[in-house]
Amino acid sequence: MNKAFKLFSALLLLLALFSAGTASAQSSDISPYSRYGIGDLQDQSSVLNFSMGGTGIAYHNDSITPFFINLKNPASYAYGFIPYQDTSGKGGIKMASFETGIVDNILKLSTEGQTSKSNNAYLSYIVLNMPVSRHVGLSMGLTPVSSLGYNISQFNTVDSITVQNQYQGIGGFNKVFLGGAYSPFKGLSLGANISYIFGNLTNEEDIYFPNSNQFSTLKLENVGVHSFYADFGMMYSVTLYKCPDKDHQEKNWYATIGLTYAPPINLNANYSSFSGSQYYNGSSIVNMDTLTDTSYVGKLKMPAIYGAGITIKKGEKWTFSFDYTMSQWSQYSDFGQSENLINSYKYGVGIQYVPKKMYATSYFQRIHYRLGASYGQNYLDLYNTPLKDMSVSAGLGLPVGLFRPYKRSAVVNLGIQVGSMGTTSNNLIKQDYVKLMFGFTFDDSWFEKQKFY
């Protein structure tokens, strides 16, 4: 193992440890809109997906490393096997891939006459993809599903007495998953993920009288989830044009269509609520009386989610992707109660350009250049005002160490997304955001028998 690879492995371990720390120590100020539903939904994206407008439903690796893990469609797990470049065609190289990344979300909230800013870093994903054979691939990992975080204060004066209403929320849902994909014949792959979703959403409401010694009230609600979840995907690839000259394979055109589906499902959940009154002397709580203390178990009814995409490649240089997803959040309910959410949707487009993936004469020819854009609608409709979300993105895949087309490889991935969601109309809040994503991709040939000549 060369020095660059040893350095990369050490950086990878440090990133994983740092990611775990930022996941547990993230800021509680994310978005007031996270109060609804299951919180602020996290896009299931690797750095590649993130940089290309969130696309990837129809993206899979080609036959040349580096390989990237695609979190958008489990059918992509089958593409980690490189057939031997000989006449037998019976063997090949199994390229295992490991990826991890973090996101830093820089958020600006605006309403009429007021603005605030926050900065929130969190673990985006840790994933391992392992080919089992020419036709089968496995994947496992950890990703966030949703985040809850807000801190809002309101002051009112009643009969010359100042009343402070404090609203706070913290928590989120995460998932660990095991996925598999099978390719029954060339061009077609089918995949599925089995996930275990866990986490808590905690909302707190306090009423204080900061300038007088009065009783205040407290209400604390918590929703915990611990349940299994499944989603499915398929891909089908065809050759649109094959150049008869084998020395000019960069002129070949390929197309892949992809479909994903997550069925509606009831997640096992528990609910607890506590409310009480407390005597607050202006600096500390002196006494508290419990008013209510209840708990019960139930279900969170999750929506059906549909996705479709198409990817067109020209040789190994150009990749063009387009995705559409739709989630039926109007079906959502928690413990039998509807939250009046609406169906959400998202369109995404992405481009990737690699000047020379094979036998590049300079480092810059090996870099992966990525651009993307997305447009969609959130599942909230407040005061008859749907919340639109628009963004543009860009990214780089920076190779580490020497080029080894069929051996180990490493890539530092960088991505940036700039966008806005919501509006200041109807007393609503507009969110302008800049998201920075940083991660590593590590490929190596595993489970290979050594041959001696």
LINVEN-V756960 format. One line per field, one symbol per residue. phi: phi as a letter, one per 30 degrees, with the letter a starting at -180 (. if undefined). A space follows every 10 residues. Layout:
BEGIN
phi=???
END
This chain:
BEGIN
phi=.ddddddddd dddddddddd dddccdddcc addddcicjd dcddbdddee dciidldccb dccbddccdc ddbdddddcb ccdddbddic clcccdbbba abbcccbbcb bdibbabbbb cadcabbbcb dcaecbbbbb abbdcabbaa abcbcbcbhi cdcccccbba klcbbcbbbb bbcdaejcbb bacccccbkb cbcbbbbcbd cadbdcbbbb bbbcbaacbb bbabbbcbcd abdddddbdd ddbbbbcbbb acddacddbb bbbbbacbcc cjbadcabbd cbabaacabc ddddbcbbab bbcchcdcbb bbbbbbbddd ddabhicdch dcdcaacbba bbbbebdchd cbdddcdccb baabbabddc bchhbdccbb abbaabccdc iddbdbbdab bccbbbbbab bjacdhiccc ccbbccbbab bbcadchcdd cbc
END
